[in-house]
Amino acid sequence: MDRLQQFFIFTEVAKRQSFSEVANQLDLPRSTVTSAIQQLETHYGVRLFHRTTRKVSLTQDGQRILPECQNLLFDYEQLEQLIQAQKQHYRGTLKVSMPSRIVHQVIIPVLPDFYSRYPDIHLQLNSSDDITDLIEKGIDCVVRVGQLDNSSLIAKFVGNLIMVNCASPDYLEHYGIPEQLEDLSQHKLINYAGAVGEKQGVFLYQDGTVMMDSALSVNNTEAYIAAACAGLGIIQLPYYDVQEKIEQGTLVEVLSAHTPQSLPLNILYPNRSYIPKRLEIFMEWVKEVLYKRCIVIF
């Protein structure tokens, strides 16, 4: 029995003036109640109660100690309530790293929803496509696209990114609209040299791999999309990257009957024995957003 429990039994005996009544009230053996008081008296070297066969009453030392014990137990109860309340009222700072396009196109537009739910969580968003050393930079979690390297990080699989092929109306007017994968031999792709899992001059589909000519390579998504809008070739990328431009008619989806190989999307976080609740609820919120925005599938 810890000291706090002993203090609680002491205050109950002082209030009820009976060892037996306290034992019945707390559903404890009478010997346990007696032992708790004896341990307190031995530890502090004072006598707390006068005991007779008919009555239990506080000694002078017991009267002096009682208010302090009651204050201590009250403070403990207040602390318990505060901790329980904070479990429901999330607060603190989260450092998060995501690919820049996901931040700009998907997360930022719906952040007001997050802050309406969790107004006391402060986010530090790092828009980056680089693999970040979470521990060194103090990052709480990262969102990453593509196959994962072996690491000590814990991966929470979100889903697979919906991929599309698209080109500009000017390009399609000049080269024609491909209907089958075989038609791509007459077309040019814009090569994304830094894309995860892709090779030079290759488009990947569920039903095959297509080699194509390329006159331009880029290593940045903004440049990749801009090159397609300029009519320099066909691109293959996640749907969310070009949804707005497809809706505006700036780019046109092609080969919709041939599904490109999807790219896995994961949330990674350090392997810790304790994960803050604010991090757990943020990761769940991100997953919810990605599903609602229809950019991932299983």
Disulfide bonds with the S-S distance in Angstrom:
none
